Amino acid sequence: MFKLNIHYKILAIATYLFLYTPLLAVMVYSFNKSRFGIHWGGFSLDWYVKLLHDDLVIEACINTAVLAVVSTIIATILGTTLAMGLARYPWSKKVMTFFDINLYLPVVTPEIVFAGALVVAFTCLRSISSIFEPGLVTMIIGHVTFQVAFVALVVRSRLASFNNEIEEASRDLYASNWYTFRHVLLPLMMPGIVSGAMLALTLSLDDFIISFFTAGPTSVTLPLYIYGEVHRGITPKIHALSTVGIFVTIALVILSQRISSKDN
């Protein structure tokens, strides 16, 4: 048993090294003074300073933040409403199966297929309104279409963790539907809503394929900017930008975990 535990520990450590060694290498070389190659030229913070003075990077950061925040707000509202509709209203088994299948489709469908479908849809809608021209609006719509499913799944699982007795007790005390929702149901749902929103925000910040297919010339995000710069050669500036993105993602994950742990 002791040897088996040692083997499990070694396997776990090897797995973590396999997963995180590339990220650690990116972080280390973001402080490399040398501009080209992987040869260490000394420690330097110049690449982080240059990021702060790079107009293209700043514009990409603004686009990324606007895209992530706006799409997350919309997806959280729609996803929460969808979860409540599925969890709190009686549906027949066939109808519920239909809804379940459509809810999981955005999660399991390959992102490249989803992005291609969005391009076709926006091409058809462009004849109706110019708002569907490739740009920040189409990117927001594209992100919302896959974020809603993740938010709905998280909130729905939260709703499934408690029964209707609390709501029924509130109504027995002559509380209105709005009062019951505002002061009883919403506080109970809030950890799930926040967790779903944080997940949607993280997915939006990291998304590349849907952003690539729906972006316009003035709506470049950080993943698209990094993709374009990599074709010109990987420099410590890209490493620095990637390191910032890694720490932002880690911070969001930790925040989401703390919110979930408080509820438990």
PyRosetta script that sets phi, psi and omega in degrees:
from pyrosetta import init, pose_from_sequence

init()
pose = pose_from_sequence("MFKLNIHYKILAIATYLFLYTPLLAVMVYSFNKSRFGIHWGGFSLDWYVKLLHDDLVIEACINTAVLAVVSTIIATILGTTLAMGLARYPWSKKVMTFFDINLYLPVVTPEIVFAGALVVAFTCLRSISSIFEPGLVTMIIGHVTFQVAFVALVVRSRLASFNNEIEEASRDLYASNWYTFRHVLLPLMMPGIVSGAMLALTLSLDDFIISFFTAGPTSVTLPLYIYGEVHRGITPKIHALSTVGIFVTIALVILSQRISSKDN")
pose.set_psi(1, -39.6)
pose.set_omega(1, -179.4)
pose.set_phi(2, -64.2)
pose.set_psi(2, -44.2)
pose.set_omega(2, 179.1)
pose.set_phi(3, -64.0)
pose.set_psi(3, -37.4)
pose.set_omega(3, 179.5)
pose.set_phi(4, -63.8)
pose.set_psi(4, -40.9)
pose.set_omega(4, 178.0)
pose.set_phi(5, -63.8)
pose.set_psi(5, -39.5)
pose.set_omega(5, 177.7)
pose.set_phi(6, -62.2)
pose.set_psi(6, -42.1)
pose.set_omega(6, 179.2)
pose.set_phi(7, -63.0)
pose.set_psi(7, -41.7)
pose.set_omega(7, 177.9)
pose.set_phi(8, -62.3)
pose.set_psi(8, -41.3)
pose.set_omega(8, 179.7)
pose.set_phi(9, -65.3)
pose.set_psi(9, -42.4)
pose.set_omega(9, 178.6)
pose.set_phi(10, -63.3)
pose.set_psi(10, -41.9)
pose.set_omega(10, 178.8)
pose.set_phi(11, -64.0)
pose.set_psi(11, -40.8)
pose.set_omega(11, 179.1)
pose.set_phi(12, -64.2)
pose.set_psi(12, -44.3)
pose.set_omega(12, 179.0)
pose.set_phi(13, -63.4)
pose.set_psi(13, -43.2)
pose.set_omega(13, 178.9)
pose.set_phi(14, -62.3)
pose.set_psi(14, -38.1)
pose.set_omega(14, 179.1)
pose.set_phi(15, -65.1)
pose.set_psi(15, -45.2)
pose.set_omega(15, 179.0)
pose.set_phi(16, -64.4)
pose.set_psi(16, -38.7)
pose.set_omega(16, 177.1)
pose.set_phi(17, -63.1)
pose.set_psi(17, -40.9)
pose.set_omega(17, 179.1)
pose.set_phi(18, -62.6)
pose.set_psi(18, -38.4)
pose.set_omega(18, -177.2)
pose.set_phi(19, -76.4)
pose.set_psi(19, -40.5)
pose.set_omega(19, -167.1)
pose.set_phi(20, -108.1)
pose.set_psi(20, -7.5)
pose.set_omega(20, 176.8)
pose.set_phi(21, -61.6)
pose.set_psi(21, -43.4)
pose.set_omega(21, 176.6)
pose.set_phi(22, -59.8)
pose.set_psi(22, -39.3)
pose.set_omega(22, 178.8)
pose.set_phi(23, -66.5)
pose.set_psi(23, -40.0)
pose.set_omega(23, 178.2)
pose.set_phi(24, -63.9)
pose.set_psi(24, -38.5)
pose.set_omega(24, 178.4)
pose.set_phi(25, -63.9)
pose.set_psi(25, -41.0)
pose.set_omega(25, 177.8)
pose.set_phi(26, -61.2)
pose.set_psi(26, -44.0)
pose.set_omega(26, -179.9)
pose.set_phi(27, -63.2)
pose.set_psi(27, -44.1)
pose.set_omega(27, -178.3)
pose.set_phi(28, -63.0)
pose.set_psi(28, -45.7)
pose.set_omega(28, -175.7)
pose.set_phi(29, -77.9)
pose.set_psi(29, -6.0)
pose.set_omega(29, 172.2)
pose.set_phi(30, -71.9)
pose.set_psi(30, -15.4)
pose.set_omega(30, 177.4)
pose.set_phi(31, -102.7)
pose.set_psi(31, 12.4)
pose.set_omega(31, -178.3)
pose.set_phi(32, -79.4)
pose.set_psi(32, 127.0)
pose.set_omega(32, -179.7)
pose.set_phi(33, -71.5)
pose.set_psi(33, -29.5)
pose.set_omega(33, -179.3)
pose.set_phi(34, -69.4)
pose.set_psi(34, 139.8)
pose.set_omega(34, -175.2)
pose.set_phi(35, -82.3)
pose.set_psi(35, -39.0)
pose.set_omega(35, -174.9)
pose.set_phi(36, -118.8)
pose.set_psi(36, 154.8)
pose.set_omega(36, 174.8)
pose.set_phi(37, 77.4)
pose.set_psi(37, -179.3)
pose.set_omega(37, -179.0)
pose.set_phi(38, -105.4)
pose.set_psi(38, 8.4)
pose.set_omega(38, 179.3)
pose.set_phi(39, -75.7)
pose.set_psi(39, 131.7)
pose.set_omega(39, -176.9)
pose.set_phi(40, -74.0)
pose.set_psi(40, 123.9)
pose.set_omega(40, -178.2)
pose.set_phi(41, -110.4)
pose.set_psi(41, 9.3)
pose.set_omega(41, -178.9)
pose.set_phi(42, 114.7)
pose.set_psi(42, 160.3)
pose.set_omega(42, -177.8)
pose.set_phi(43, -79.8)
pose.set_psi(43, 136.6)
pose.set_omega(43, -179.9)
pose.set_phi(44, -157.6)
pose.set_psi(44, 146.2)
pose.set_omega(44, 175.0)
pose.set_phi(45, -105.1)
pose.set_psi(45, 11.4)
pose.set_omega(45, -174.8)
pose.set_phi(46, -60.9)
pose.set_psi(46, -35.3)
pose.set_omega(46, -175.9)
pose.set_phi(47, -69.0)
pose.set_psi(47, -32.4)
pose.set_omega(47, 175.8)
pose.set_phi(48, -70.8)
pose.set_psi(48, -36.9)
pose.set_omega(48, 177.2)
pose.set_phi(49, -65.3)
pose.set_psi(49, -40.5)
pose.set_omega(49, 179.8)
pose.set_phi(50, -65.9)
pose.set_psi(50, -31.9)
pose.set_omega(50, 177.1)
pose.set_phi(51, -60.7)
pose.set_psi(51, -38.1)
pose.set_omega(51, -178.2)
pose.set_phi(52, -69.5)
pose.set_psi(52, -19.1)
pose.set_omega(52, -178.0)
pose.set_phi(53, -110.8)
pose.set_psi(53, 9.9)
pose.set_omega(53, 179.7)
pose.set_phi(54, -95.9)
pose.set_psi(54, 111.6)
pose.set_omega(54, -176.7)
pose.set_phi(55, -62.8)
pose.set_psi(55, -36.0)
pose.set_omega(55, -180.0)
pose.set_phi(56, -66.8)
pose.set_psi(56, -39.1)
pose.set_omega(56, 178.3)
pose.set_phi(57, -66.9)
pose.set_psi(57, -42.9)
pose.set_omega(57, 178.9)
pose.set_phi(58, -62.2)
pose.set_psi(58, -43.0)
pose.set_omega(58, 178.0)
pose.set_phi(59, -63.3)
pose.set_psi(59, -41.1)
pose.set_omega(59, 178.0)
pose.set_phi(60, -64.4)
pose.set_psi(60, -38.3)
pose.set_omega(60, 177.6)
pose.set_phi(61, -64.0)
pose.set_psi(61, -42.0)
pose.set_omega(61, 179.3)
pose.set_phi(62, -64.4)
pose.set_psi(62, -46.1)
pose.set_omega(62, 178.2)
pose.set_phi(63, -60.6)
pose.set_psi(63, -42.0)
pose.set_omega(63, 179.6)
pose.set_phi(64, -63.4)
pose.set_psi(64, -43.6)
pose.set_omega(64, -179.4)
pose.set_phi(65, -65.7)
pose.set_psi(65, -45.4)
pose.set_omega(65, 179.5)
pose.set_phi(66, -62.4)
pose.set_psi(66, -46.6)
pose.set_omega(66, 179.5)
pose.set_phi(67, -59.4)
pose.set_psi(67, -48.1)
pose.set_omega(67, -176.1)
pose.set_phi(68, -66.6)
pose.set_psi(68, -45.5)
pose.set_omega(68, -175.9)
pose.set_phi(69, -68.9)
pose.set_psi(69, -48.4)
pose.set_omega(69, -177.2)
pose.set_phi(70, -65.0)
pose.set_psi(70, -46.8)
pose.set_omega(70, -179.3)
pose.set_phi(71, -64.5)
pose.set_psi(71, -36.1)
pose.set_omega(71, 179.4)
pose.set_phi(72, -67.0)
pose.set_psi(72, -42.2)
pose.set_omega(72, 178.6)
pose.set_phi(73, -61.3)
pose.set_psi(73, -47.9)
pose.set_omega(73, -179.6)
pose.set_phi(74, -63.7)
pose.set_psi(74, -45.8)
pose.set_omega(74, -178.3)
pose.set_phi(75, -65.3)
pose.set_psi(75, -35.7)
pose.set_omega(75, 180.0)
pose.set_phi(76, -66.6)
pose.set_psi(76, -42.2)
pose.set_omega(76, 178.4)
pose.set_phi(77, -64.6)
pose.set_psi(77, -48.9)
pose.set_omega(77, -179.2)
pose.set_phi(78, -67.0)
pose.set_psi(78, -41.7)
pose.set_omega(78, -178.7)
pose.set_phi(79, -66.6)
pose.set_psi(79, -38.7)
pose.set_omega(79, 177.3)
pose.set_phi(80, -65.9)
pose.set_psi(80, -43.8)
pose.set_omega(80, 177.8)
pose.set_phi(81, -61.7)
pose.set_psi(81, -42.2)
pose.set_omega(81, 178.7)
pose.set_phi(82, -63.8)
pose.set_psi(82, -43.6)
pose.set_omega(82, 179.8)
pose.set_phi(83, -62.1)
pose.set_psi(83, -41.6)
pose.set_omega(83, 178.3)
pose.set_phi(84, -64.7)
pose.set_psi(84, -40.5)
pose.set_omega(84, 179.2)
pose.set_phi(85, -63.9)
pose.set_psi(85, -36.9)
pose.set_omega(85, -179.5)
pose.set_phi(86, -77.9)
pose.set_psi(86, -33.0)
pose.set_omega(86, -174.0)
pose.set_phi(87, -91.0)
pose.set_psi(87, -25.6)
pose.set_omega(87, -170.8)
pose.set_phi(88, -111.9)
pose.set_psi(88, -4.7)
pose.set_omega(88, 179.7)
pose.set_phi(89, -118.5)
pose.set_psi(89, 139.7)
pose.set_omega(89, -177.1)
pose.set_phi(90, -72.1)
pose.set_psi(90, 129.1)
pose.set_omega(90, 176.3)
pose.set_phi(91, -127.5)
pose.set_psi(91, 152.4)
pose.set_omega(91, 174.4)
pose.set_phi(92, -70.2)
pose.set_psi(92, 162.1)
pose.set_omega(92, -176.6)
pose.set_phi(93, -62.1)
pose.set_psi(93, -39.9)
pose.set_omega(93, -179.6)
pose.set_phi(94, -66.7)
pose.set_psi(94, -41.9)
pose.set_omega(94, 179.2)
pose.set_phi(95, -65.4)
pose.set_psi(95, -42.2)
pose.set_omega(95, 179.6)
pose.set_phi(96, -64.6)
pose.set_psi(96, -38.1)
pose.set_omega(96, 176.4)
pose.set_phi(97, -62.6)
pose.set_psi(97, -41.4)
pose.set_omega(97, 177.9)
pose.set_phi(98, -60.9)
pose.set_psi(98, -46.1)
pose.set_omega(98, 179.8)
pose.set_phi(99, -64.8)
pose.set_psi(99, -40.7)
pose.set_omega(99, -179.9)
pose.set_phi(100, -62.2)
pose.set_psi(100, -43.2)
pose.set_omega(100, 180.0)
pose.set_phi(101, -62.3)
pose.set_psi(101, -45.6)
pose.set_omega(101, -179.0)
pose.set_phi(102, -70.3)
pose.set_psi(102, -25.8)
pose.set_omega(102, 177.9)
pose.set_phi(103, -72.5)
pose.set_psi(103, -36.7)
pose.set_omega(103, -178.1)
pose.set_phi(104, -84.5)
pose.set_psi(104, -17.6)
pose.set_omega(104, -177.8)
pose.set_phi(105, -56.4)
pose.set_psi(105, -48.1)
pose.set_omega(105, 179.3)
pose.set_phi(106, -62.9)
pose.set_psi(106, -22.0)
pose.set_omega(106, -178.6)
pose.set_phi(107, -79.9)
pose.set_psi(107, -40.8)
pose.set_omega(107, -173.7)
pose.set_phi(108, -97.4)
pose.set_psi(108, -17.2)
pose.set_omega(108, -179.4)
pose.set_phi(109, -68.8)
pose.set_psi(109, 133.4)
pose.set_omega(109, 176.4)
pose.set_phi(110, -54.4)
pose.set_psi(110, 135.5)
pose.set_omega(110, -173.8)
pose.set_phi(111, -62.8)
pose.set_psi(111, -31.7)
pose.set_omega(111, 179.8)
pose.set_phi(112, -66.4)
pose.set_psi(112, -35.5)
pose.set_omega(112, 176.9)
pose.set_phi(113, -67.9)
pose.set_psi(113, -43.6)
pose.set_omega(113, 179.6)
pose.set_phi(114, -62.4)
pose.set_psi(114, -42.1)
pose.set_omega(114, 179.9)
pose.set_phi(115, -65.6)
pose.set_psi(115, -41.3)
pose.set_omega(115, 177.1)
pose.set_phi(116, -61.9)
pose.set_psi(116, -39.1)
pose.set_omega(116, 177.9)
pose.set_phi(117, -64.8)
pose.set_psi(117, -38.1)
pose.set_omega(117, 177.9)
pose.set_phi(118, -64.6)
pose.set_psi(118, -39.7)
pose.set_omega(118, 178.6)
pose.set_phi(119, -61.6)
pose.set_psi(119, -44.8)
pose.set_omega(119, 178.5)
pose.set_phi(120, -62.1)
pose.set_psi(120, -44.0)
pose.set_omega(120, -179.2)
pose.set_phi(121, -63.3)
pose.set_psi(121, -45.1)
pose.set_omega(121, -179.5)
pose.set_phi(122, -67.7)
pose.set_psi(122, -32.5)
pose.set_omega(122, 176.4)
pose.set_phi(123, -63.2)
pose.set_psi(123, -41.3)
pose.set_omega(123, 178.2)
pose.set_phi(124, -69.6)
pose.set_psi(124, -39.7)
pose.set_omega(124, -177.3)
pose.set_phi(125, -74.8)
pose.set_psi(125, -18.1)
pose.set_omega(125, -178.4)
pose.set_phi(126, -64.1)
pose.set_psi(126, -27.1)
pose.set_omega(126, 178.4)
pose.set_phi(127, -72.6)
pose.set_psi(127, -17.1)
pose.set_omega(127, 179.9)
pose.set_phi(128, -90.1)
pose.set_psi(128, -43.3)
pose.set_omega(128, -177.4)
pose.set_phi(129, -149.7)
pose.set_psi(129, 145.3)
pose.set_omega(129, 179.1)
pose.set_phi(130, -74.7)
pose.set_psi(130, -7.8)
pose.set_omega(130, 179.6)
pose.set_phi(131, -65.2)
pose.set_psi(131, -19.2)
pose.set_omega(131, -178.8)
pose.set_phi(132, -92.0)
pose.set_psi(132, 11.7)
pose.set_omega(132, 171.2)
pose.set_phi(133, -65.1)
pose.set_psi(133, 144.6)
pose.set_omega(133, -178.1)
pose.set_phi(134, -53.6)
pose.set_psi(134, 127.0)
pose.set_omega(134, -178.0)
pose.set_phi(135, 173.7)
pose.set_psi(135, -161.9)
pose.set_omega(135, -175.2)
pose.set_phi(136, -65.4)
pose.set_psi(136, -34.7)
pose.set_omega(136, -179.5)
pose.set_phi(137, -65.2)
pose.set_psi(137, -47.3)
pose.set_omega(137, 179.4)
pose.set_phi(138, -65.4)
pose.set_psi(138, -33.0)
pose.set_omega(138, 177.1)
pose.set_phi(139, -66.4)
pose.set_psi(139, -41.0)
pose.set_omega(139, 178.5)
pose.set_phi(140, -63.1)
pose.set_psi(140, -45.6)
pose.set_omega(140, 178.7)
pose.set_phi(141, -61.4)
pose.set_psi(141, -43.1)
pose.set_omega(141, 179.7)
pose.set_phi(142, -61.7)
pose.set_psi(142, -41.9)
pose.set_omega(142, 179.8)
pose.set_phi(143, -69.2)
pose.set_psi(143, -39.4)
pose.set_omega(143, -179.4)
pose.set_phi(144, -61.5)
pose.set_psi(144, -36.2)
pose.set_omega(144, -175.6)
pose.set_phi(145, -61.7)
pose.set_psi(145, -31.3)
pose.set_omega(145, 177.8)
pose.set_phi(146, -100.1)
pose.set_psi(146, -21.6)
pose.set_omega(146, 178.7)
pose.set_phi(147, -70.6)
pose.set_psi(147, -35.6)
pose.set_omega(147, -176.6)
pose.set_phi(148, -55.9)
pose.set_psi(148, -43.0)
pose.set_omega(148, -177.4)
pose.set_phi(149, -62.8)
pose.set_psi(149, -42.2)
pose.set_omega(149, -179.1)
pose.set_phi(150, -66.5)
pose.set_psi(150, -42.7)
pose.set_omega(150, 178.7)
pose.set_phi(151, -63.5)
pose.set_psi(151, -45.1)
pose.set_omega(151, -178.8)
pose.set_phi(152, -61.2)
pose.set_psi(152, -40.4)
pose.set_omega(152, -179.7)
pose.set_phi(153, -65.1)
pose.set_psi(153, -41.8)
pose.set_omega(153, -179.5)
pose.set_phi(154, -68.0)
pose.set_psi(154, -47.0)
pose.set_omega(154, -179.1)
pose.set_phi(155, -66.5)
pose.set_psi(155, -38.2)
pose.set_omega(155, 179.4)
pose.set_phi(156, -63.8)
pose.set_psi(156, -39.5)
pose.set_omega(156, 177.1)
pose.set_phi(157, -65.5)
pose.set_psi(157, -33.9)
pose.set_omega(157, 176.1)
pose.set_phi(158, -66.3)
pose.set_psi(158, -43.0)
pose.set_omega(158, 178.7)
pose.set_phi(159, -64.3)
pose.set_psi(159, -32.7)
pose.set_omega(159, -179.4)
pose.set_phi(160, -72.4)
pose.set_psi(160, -14.2)
pose.set_omega(160, -176.6)
pose.set_phi(161, -81.8)
pose.set_psi(161, -11.9)
pose.set_omega(161, 175.3)
pose.set_phi(162, -136.4)
pose.set_psi(162, 152.3)
pose.set_omega(162, -174.2)
pose.set_phi(163, -89.8)
pose.set_psi(163, -173.1)
pose.set_omega(163, -175.5)
pose.set_phi(164, -90.2)
pose.set_psi(164, 2.7)
pose.set_omega(164, -173.6)
pose.set_phi(165, -63.6)
pose.set_psi(165, -36.2)
pose.set_omega(165, -179.8)
pose.set_phi(166, -66.3)
pose.set_psi(166, -42.7)
pose.set_omega(166, 178.0)
pose.set_phi(167, -64.1)
pose.set_psi(167, -41.7)
pose.set_omega(167, 179.6)
pose.set_phi(168, -64.9)
pose.set_psi(168, -37.3)
pose.set_omega(168, 176.9)
pose.set_phi(169, -65.0)
pose.set_psi(169, -38.6)
pose.set_omega(169, 177.9)
pose.set_phi(170, -63.5)
pose.set_psi(170, -41.8)
pose.set_omega(170, 179.2)
pose.set_phi(171, -70.0)
pose.set_psi(171, -33.5)
pose.set_omega(171, 177.0)
pose.set_phi(172, -63.3)
pose.set_psi(172, -25.9)
pose.set_omega(172, 177.2)
pose.set_phi(173, -91.0)
pose.set_psi(173, 19.1)
pose.set_omega(173, 174.0)
pose.set_phi(174, 67.5)
pose.set_psi(174, 28.0)
pose.set_omega(174, 173.9)
pose.set_phi(175, -79.5)
pose.set_psi(175, 142.7)
pose.set_omega(175, 178.4)
pose.set_phi(176, -74.0)
pose.set_psi(176, 166.7)
pose.set_omega(176, 178.9)
pose.set_phi(177, -60.8)
pose.set_psi(177, -41.1)
pose.set_omega(177, -180.0)
pose.set_phi(178, -66.0)
pose.set_psi(178, -42.5)
pose.set_omega(178, 179.8)
pose.set_phi(179, -63.8)
pose.set_psi(179, -41.1)
pose.set_omega(179, 178.6)
pose.set_phi(180, -62.6)
pose.set_psi(180, -42.5)
pose.set_omega(180, 179.0)
pose.set_phi(181, -66.8)
pose.set_psi(181, -45.8)
pose.set_omega(181, -173.5)
pose.set_phi(182, -69.6)
pose.set_psi(182, -40.6)
pose.set_omega(182, -171.5)
pose.set_phi(183, -106.9)
pose.set_psi(183, -10.9)
pose.set_omega(183, -178.9)
pose.set_phi(184, -118.4)
pose.set_psi(184, -59.7)
pose.set_omega(184, -173.0)
pose.set_phi(185, -73.0)
pose.set_psi(185, -45.0)
pose.set_omega(185, -176.6)
pose.set_phi(186, -61.9)
pose.set_psi(186, -44.3)
pose.set_omega(186, 176.6)
pose.set_phi(187, -61.0)
pose.set_psi(187, -36.2)
pose.set_omega(187, 178.0)
pose.set_phi(188, -68.8)
pose.set_psi(188, -33.7)
pose.set_omega(188, -179.2)
pose.set_phi(189, -80.1)
pose.set_psi(189, -21.0)
pose.set_omega(189, -168.5)
pose.set_phi(190, -55.1)
pose.set_psi(190, -43.2)
pose.set_omega(190, 177.3)
pose.set_phi(191, -58.1)
pose.set_psi(191, -40.1)
pose.set_omega(191, 177.7)
pose.set_phi(192, -68.1)
pose.set_psi(192, -38.8)
pose.set_omega(192, 179.1)
pose.set_phi(193, -64.0)
pose.set_psi(193, -45.4)
pose.set_omega(193, -179.5)
pose.set_phi(194, -65.9)
pose.set_psi(194, -41.6)
pose.set_omega(194, 178.6)
pose.set_phi(195, -63.3)
pose.set_psi(195, -42.8)
pose.set_omega(195, 177.2)
pose.set_phi(196, -63.6)
pose.set_psi(196, -39.3)
pose.set_omega(196, 178.8)
pose.set_phi(197, -66.2)
pose.set_psi(197, -40.9)
pose.set_omega(197, 178.9)
pose.set_phi(198, -65.4)
pose.set_psi(198, -38.4)
pose.set_omega(198, 177.1)
pose.set_phi(199, -64.5)
pose.set_psi(199, -44.0)
pose.set_omega(199, 179.0)
pose.set_phi(200, -63.2)
pose.set_psi(200, -40.2)
pose.set_omega(200, 179.2)
pose.set_phi(201, -63.0)
pose.set_psi(201, -44.2)
pose.set_omega(201, 179.6)
pose.set_phi(202, -63.5)
pose.set_psi(202, -42.2)
pose.set_omega(202, 178.9)
pose.set_phi(203, -62.9)
pose.set_psi(203, -39.3)
pose.set_omega(203, 180.0)
pose.set_phi(204, -67.8)
pose.set_psi(204, -42.1)
pose.set_omega(204, -179.7)
pose.set_phi(205, -62.7)
pose.set_psi(205, -35.3)
pose.set_omega(205, -174.7)
pose.set_phi(206, -92.4)
pose.set_psi(206, -8.5)
pose.set_omega(206, -172.9)
pose.set_phi(207, -69.6)
pose.set_psi(207, 139.2)
pose.set_omega(207, 176.3)
pose.set_phi(208, -121.9)
pose.set_psi(208, -49.0)
pose.set_omega(208, -169.7)
pose.set_phi(209, -63.5)
pose.set_psi(209, -52.3)
pose.set_omega(209, -179.3)
pose.set_phi(210, -65.2)
pose.set_psi(210, -37.6)
pose.set_omega(210, 176.3)
pose.set_phi(211, -63.0)
pose.set_psi(211, -40.1)
pose.set_omega(211, -178.5)
pose.set_phi(212, -64.1)
pose.set_psi(212, -39.7)
pose.set_omega(212, -176.6)
pose.set_phi(213, -79.2)
pose.set_psi(213, -24.1)
pose.set_omega(213, -174.9)
pose.set_phi(214, -110.5)
pose.set_psi(214, -2.1)
pose.set_omega(214, -175.9)
pose.set_phi(215, -76.6)
pose.set_psi(215, 154.9)
pose.set_omega(215, 172.3)
pose.set_phi(216, -108.2)
pose.set_psi(216, 179.4)
pose.set_omega(216, -177.1)
pose.set_phi(217, -65.4)
pose.set_psi(217, -22.7)
pose.set_omega(217, -178.0)
pose.set_phi(218, -109.2)
pose.set_psi(218, 14.2)
pose.set_omega(218, -176.9)
pose.set_phi(219, -124.6)
pose.set_psi(219, 45.8)
pose.set_omega(219, -179.8)
pose.set_phi(220, -75.6)
pose.set_psi(220, 129.7)
pose.set_omega(220, 176.3)
pose.set_phi(221, -101.8)
pose.set_psi(221, 173.8)
pose.set_omega(221, -178.2)
pose.set_phi(222, -60.0)
pose.set_psi(222, -45.4)
pose.set_omega(222, 176.6)
pose.set_phi(223, -59.3)
pose.set_psi(223, -38.6)
pose.set_omega(223, 178.8)
pose.set_phi(224, -69.5)
pose.set_psi(224, -37.9)
pose.set_omega(224, 178.5)
pose.set_phi(225, -64.2)
pose.set_psi(225, -44.8)
pose.set_omega(225, 179.0)
pose.set_phi(226, -62.3)
pose.set_psi(226, -41.7)
pose.set_omega(226, 178.7)
pose.set_phi(227, -59.4)
pose.set_psi(227, -42.7)
pose.set_omega(227, 179.5)
pose.set_phi(228, -68.4)
pose.set_psi(228, -37.7)
pose.set_omega(228, -178.2)
pose.set_phi(229, -72.1)
pose.set_psi(229, -31.9)
pose.set_omega(229, -179.3)
pose.set_phi(230, -61.5)
pose.set_psi(230, -33.7)
pose.set_omega(230, 179.5)
pose.set_phi(231, -66.5)
pose.set_psi(231, -21.1)
pose.set_omega(231, 178.7)
pose.set_phi(232, -90.5)
pose.set_psi(232, -8.5)
pose.set_omega(232, -178.5)
pose.set_phi(233, 122.7)
pose.set_psi(233, 137.5)
pose.set_omega(233, -178.4)
pose.set_phi(234, -81.5)
pose.set_psi(234, 120.9)
pose.set_omega(234, 179.6)
pose.set_phi(235, -118.6)
pose.set_psi(235, 164.0)
pose.set_omega(235, 176.4)
pose.set_phi(236, -57.9)
pose.set_psi(236, -22.2)
pose.set_omega(236, 177.4)
pose.set_phi(237, -65.1)
pose.set_psi(237, -38.6)
pose.set_omega(237, 176.5)
pose.set_phi(238, -67.5)
pose.set_psi(238, -38.9)
pose.set_omega(238, 176.4)
pose.set_phi(239, -61.8)
pose.set_psi(239, -42.2)
pose.set_omega(239, 179.6)
pose.set_phi(240, -64.0)
pose.set_psi(240, -43.7)
pose.set_omega(240, 179.0)
pose.set_phi(241, -64.0)
pose.set_psi(241, -41.0)
pose.set_omega(241, 177.9)
pose.set_phi(242, -65.5)
pose.set_psi(242, -37.6)
pose.set_omega(242, 178.8)
pose.set_phi(243, -63.6)
pose.set_psi(243, -41.8)
pose.set_omega(243, 176.8)
pose.set_phi(244, -60.7)
pose.set_psi(244, -43.7)
pose.set_omega(244, 178.5)
pose.set_phi(245, -62.6)
pose.set_psi(245, -38.2)
pose.set_omega(245, 178.8)
pose.set_phi(246, -62.8)
pose.set_psi(246, -45.6)
pose.set_omega(246, -178.1)
pose.set_phi(247, -69.3)
pose.set_psi(247, -33.7)
pose.set_omega(247, 175.6)
pose.set_phi(248, -64.0)
pose.set_psi(248, -43.9)
pose.set_omega(248, 179.0)
pose.set_phi(249, -64.2)
pose.set_psi(249, -42.9)
pose.set_omega(249, 178.5)
pose.set_phi(250, -61.1)
pose.set_psi(250, -41.8)
pose.set_omega(250, 179.9)
pose.set_phi(251, -62.9)
pose.set_psi(251, -40.7)
pose.set_omega(251, 179.0)
pose.set_phi(252, -66.5)
pose.set_psi(252, -39.5)
pose.set_omega(252, 178.8)
pose.set_phi(253, -65.1)
pose.set_psi(253, -44.0)
pose.set_omega(253, 179.1)
pose.set_phi(254, -62.9)
pose.set_psi(254, -41.5)
pose.set_omega(254, 178.8)
pose.set_phi(255, -62.5)
pose.set_psi(255, -42.6)
pose.set_omega(255, 178.4)
pose.set_phi(256, -63.6)
pose.set_psi(256, -41.3)
pose.set_omega(256, 179.4)
pose.set_phi(257, -65.1)
pose.set_psi(257, -38.8)
pose.set_omega(257, 179.6)
pose.set_phi(258, -67.2)
pose.set_psi(258, -38.7)
pose.set_omega(258, 177.6)
pose.set_phi(259, -63.7)
pose.set_psi(259, -41.8)
pose.set_omega(259, 179.4)
pose.set_phi(260, -67.3)
pose.set_psi(260, -38.3)
pose.set_omega(260, -178.5)
pose.set_phi(261, -69.4)
pose.set_psi(261, -32.8)
pose.set_omega(261, 177.2)
pose.set_phi(262, -63.4)
pose.set_psi(262, -36.3)
pose.set_omega(262, -179.8)
pose.set_phi(263, -69.3)
pose.set_psi(263, -35.8)
pose.set_omega(263, -179.0)
pose.set_phi(264, -78.3)
pose.dump_pdb("model.pdb")
